[in-house]
Amino acid sequence: MAINEQIYGYYKMKNEAGDLIETSIRAKVKVGSSYEPGPDIPRDSANMDWINYEKWVSEGNTIEIFGDSG
């Protein structure tokens, strides 16, 4: 099932040790006047949300690391 929210980009998340989680990404959604991690998108080539993410990257977009500034 595809995510129904407006997506403003994507985040990579870190685990408690500070390492990037490589098995999934998170949609970037707007909450009020700020942006926050939305639904988790598993790294699965059969998942339509993952396919949309790969298309977004192929169009020249760059994923953000959640919590990193600058």
C-alpha positions, 0 to 999 in steps of 0.5 A, a space after each residue: 500500500 502506498 503512503 497517502 501523505 504528501 512526501 517532501 523528501 526522505 530521511 536516513 535514520 540512525 540507531 541508538 549507537 549512531 550508525 545509519 540504518 540501512 534496511 529502510 528509510 523514512 518519508 519526510 512529511 510536514 507536521 504543522 510548520 516543520 518537517 519530521 520523519 513519516 512512515 518507515 519504508 523498507 528496502 524492498 524492490 517490490 514495495 511501491 513506496 521504495 520504487 517511488 523513493 528510487 525514482 526520486 533519487 534517480 531524478 537527482 534528489 539527495 536523502 537527508 540524515 535525520 538530525 544532521 544540520 547543514 
